[in-house]
Amino acid sequence: LDEFETMLDPKQFFRINRKAIINIACIQKVTVYFNSRLKITANSLQNEEDGIVSRERVNDFKAWLGK
């Protein structure tokens, strides 16, 4: 995913954890999750676990969303 991530538009795509990259247009809902993480509800995620933003990326993710 590291190599693939460099080919994507950073305004449209964000790597939320080591297993998943998400498109901003697919995000339906963002909620607070335990252990200082965020949970994303999106129509493109394979399973619930893929939609967890890692603790290390939460601040960057919020800045990417403009929050």
N, CA, C and O of each residue as an XYZ file, in Angstrom:
268
protein
N       0.813     -1.199      0.000
C       0.000      0.000      0.000
C       0.855      1.261      0.000
O       0.413      2.303     -0.485
N       2.065      1.186      0.533
C       2.932      2.372      0.568
C       3.162      2.935     -0.828
O       3.049      4.141     -1.045
N       3.479      2.072     -1.758
C       3.742      2.503     -3.138
C       2.461      3.008     -3.807
O       2.473      4.035     -4.486
N       1.379      2.297     -3.613
C       0.087      2.689     -4.184
C      -0.361      4.046     -3.656
O      -0.898      4.863     -4.405
N      -0.143      4.282     -2.380
C      -0.545      5.529     -1.734
C       0.098      6.742     -2.409
O      -0.533      7.793     -2.521
N       1.337      6.605     -2.854
C       2.035      7.729     -3.491
C       1.444      8.090     -4.848
O       1.677      9.193     -5.343
N       0.690      7.191     -5.454
C       0.086      7.449     -6.764
C      -1.279      8.125     -6.664
O      -1.816      8.579     -7.674
N      -1.838      8.196     -5.473
C      -3.179      8.749     -5.278
C      -3.137     10.227     -4.920
O      -2.149     10.716     -4.372
N      -4.212     10.928     -5.233
C      -4.360     12.338     -4.894
C      -4.580     12.463     -3.381
O      -5.586     11.969     -2.872
N      -3.666     13.110     -2.655
C      -3.814     13.207     -1.201
C      -5.016     14.042     -0.754
O      -5.394     13.989      0.417
N      -5.612     14.797     -1.646
C      -6.827     15.541     -1.296
C      -8.047     14.629     -1.303
O      -9.043     14.916     -0.640
N      -7.973     13.536     -2.047
C      -9.099     12.615     -2.180
C      -8.958     11.329     -1.368
O      -9.957     10.716     -0.994
N      -7.707     10.919     -1.095
C      -7.459      9.628     -0.443
C      -6.581      9.799      0.792
O      -5.678     10.635      0.815
N      -6.863      8.987      1.830
C      -6.094      9.036      3.066
C      -5.885      7.622      3.576
O      -6.807      6.806      3.572
N      -4.669      7.339      4.012
C      -4.379      6.028      4.588
C      -4.731      6.065      6.070
O      -4.041      6.702      6.864
N      -5.800      5.384      6.431
C      -6.295      5.450      7.808
C      -5.592      4.471      8.746
O      -5.571      4.674      9.960
N      -5.018      3.413      8.182
C      -4.269      2.444      8.980
C      -3.373      1.639      8.042
O      -3.310      1.935      6.848
N      -2.694      0.647      8.554
C      -1.747     -0.091      7.704
C      -2.428     -0.960      6.643
O      -1.775     -1.442      5.717
N      -3.749     -1.157      6.784
C      -4.468     -2.025      5.852
C      -5.418     -1.316      4.910
O      -5.914     -1.931      3.966
N      -5.693     -0.015      5.142
C      -6.766      0.615      4.375
C      -6.460      2.060      3.984
O      -5.904      2.842      4.756
N      -6.849      2.375      2.752
C      -6.836      3.739      2.236
C      -8.284      4.061      1.891
O      -8.990      3.237      1.311
N      -8.723      5.272      2.255
C     -10.126      5.616      2.034
C     -10.259      6.861      1.174
O      -9.444      7.780      1.245
N     -11.299      6.868      0.365
C     -11.640      8.018     -0.464
C     -12.598      8.891      0.333
O     -13.531      8.387      0.957
N     -12.370     10.184      0.311
C     -13.190     11.113      1.091
C     -14.669     11.040      0.690
O     -15.549     11.254      1.524
N     -14.940     10.742     -0.576
C     -16.319     10.680     -1.060
C     -17.083      9.475     -0.505
O     -18.314      9.465     -0.527
N     -16.383      8.477     -0.015
C     -17.027      7.262      0.495
C     -17.375      7.335      1.978
O     -18.119      6.494      2.484
N     -16.844      8.329      2.670
C     -17.075      8.429      4.117
C     -18.513      8.860      4.388
O     -18.965      9.897      3.903
N     -19.217      8.057      5.163
C     -20.589      8.364      5.535
C     -20.670      8.945      6.938
O     -21.484      9.828      7.205
N     -19.812      8.439      7.846
C     -19.890      8.853      9.240
C     -18.548      8.590      9.926
O     -17.884      7.593      9.642
N     -18.159      9.484     10.825
C     -16.958      9.309     11.636
C     -17.376      9.434     13.098
O     -17.994     10.422     13.493
N     -17.035      8.429     13.893
C     -17.392      8.450     15.315
C     -16.156      8.176     16.167
O     -15.185      7.575     15.706
N     -16.210      8.626     17.409
C     -15.130      8.378     18.353
C     -15.150      6.898     18.709
O     -16.208      6.318     18.954
N     -13.971      6.301     18.734
C     -13.810      4.885     19.033
C     -12.875      4.774     20.228
O     -12.153      5.726     20.524
N     -12.867      3.663     20.909
C     -12.057      3.552     22.113
C     -10.557      3.635     21.814
O     -10.118      3.420     20.684
N      -9.794      3.952     22.850
C      -8.331      4.040     22.780
C      -7.854      5.163     21.852
O      -6.865      5.002     21.137
N      -8.552      6.286     21.868
C      -8.180      7.503     21.118
C      -8.163      7.302     19.604
O      -7.382      7.944     18.901
N      -9.010      6.427     19.107
C      -9.089      6.187     17.670
C     -10.444      6.652     17.138
O     -11.326      7.038     17.906
N     -10.595      6.610     15.831
C     -11.849      6.969     15.179
C     -12.351      5.785     14.376
O     -11.567      4.985     13.865
N     -13.668      5.683     14.271
C     -14.287      4.620     13.468
C     -15.016      5.276     12.303
O     -15.793      6.213     12.485
N     -14.751      4.768     11.109
C     -15.358      5.312      9.897
C     -16.406      4.349      9.374
O     -16.162      3.148      9.262
N     -17.562      4.881      9.059
C     -18.585      4.122      8.351
C     -18.523      4.591      6.909
O     -18.661      5.781      6.624
N     -18.315      3.647      6.005
C     -18.191      3.985      4.586
C     -18.705      2.829      3.740
O     -18.661      1.670      4.151
N     -19.188      3.162      2.565
C     -19.738      2.120      1.694
C     -18.662      1.288      1.010
O     -18.986      0.276      0.388
N     -17.396      1.677      1.104
C     -16.331      0.965      0.395
C     -15.503      0.031      1.274
O     -14.616     -0.649      0.759
N     -15.757     -0.026      2.564
C     -14.939     -0.831      3.464
C     -15.394     -2.289      3.447
O     -16.588     -2.585      3.451
N     -14.414     -3.189      3.427
C     -14.698     -4.618      3.381
C     -15.310     -5.119      4.694
O     -16.274     -5.884      4.692
N     -14.731     -4.673      5.813
C     -15.270     -5.083      7.111
C     -15.065     -3.955      8.121
O     -14.358     -2.985      7.849
N     -15.678     -4.092      9.261
C     -15.670     -3.043     10.287
C     -14.257     -2.699     10.747
O     -13.960     -1.533     11.010
N     -13.396     -3.686     10.846
C     -12.033     -3.472     11.317
C     -11.234     -2.565     10.380
O     -10.354     -1.836     10.837
N     -11.522     -2.599      9.091
C     -10.820     -1.763      8.119
C     -11.123     -0.283      8.306
O     -10.369      0.561      7.821
N     -12.197      0.047      8.990
C     -12.609      1.430      9.146
C     -12.137      2.104     10.421
O     -12.717      3.107     10.836
N     -11.097      1.575     11.050
C     -10.583      2.172     12.278
C      -9.335      2.992     11.937
O      -8.372      2.479     11.367
N      -9.377      4.279     12.300
C      -8.219      5.143     12.090
C      -7.249      4.902     13.236
O      -7.626      5.005     14.403
N      -6.011      4.584     12.912
C      -5.020      4.310     13.946
C      -4.749      5.563     14.779
O      -4.906      6.685     14.300
N      -4.345      5.358     16.015
C      -4.075      6.484     16.924
C      -3.055      7.442     16.338
O      -3.189      8.658     16.483
N      -2.043      6.910     15.680
C      -0.976      7.734     15.117
C      -1.471      8.631     13.983
O      -0.845      9.649     13.687
N      -2.563      8.275     13.358
C      -3.050      9.012     12.196
C      -4.285      9.872     12.475
O      -4.761     10.567     11.577
N      -4.804      9.839     13.682
C      -6.043     10.554     14.001
C      -5.913     12.056     13.750
O      -6.779     12.641     13.099
N      -4.861     12.686     14.246
C      -4.708     14.129     14.064
C      -4.572     14.505     12.590
O      -5.169     15.484     12.141
N      -3.794     13.734     11.841
C      -3.644     13.977     10.410
C      -4.962     13.775      9.677
O      -5.290     14.516      8.751
N      -5.721     12.755     10.103
C      -7.014     12.484      9.488
C      -7.985     13.636      9.714
O      -8.685     14.048      8.789
N      -8.031     14.158     10.935
C      -8.901     15.295     11.236
C      -8.502     16.509     10.419
O      -9.368     17.227      9.919
N      -7.209     16.752     10.276
C      -6.739     17.878      9.457
C      -7.114     17.658      7.993
O      -7.495     18.606      7.307
N      -7.012     16.424      7.508
C      -7.369     16.096      6.125
C      -8.852     16.359      5.872
O      -9.229     16.837      4.802
N      -9.695     16.042      6.865
C     -11.130     16.295      6.730
C     -11.469     17.774      6.891
O     -12.558     18.210      6.516
N     -10.545     18.538      7.442
C     -10.800     19.953      7.656
C     -11.476     20.243      8.977
O     -12.127     21.278      9.124
N     -11.332     19.335      9.956
C     -11.952     19.523     11.267
C     -10.957     20.093     12.239
O     -11.291     20.323     13.402
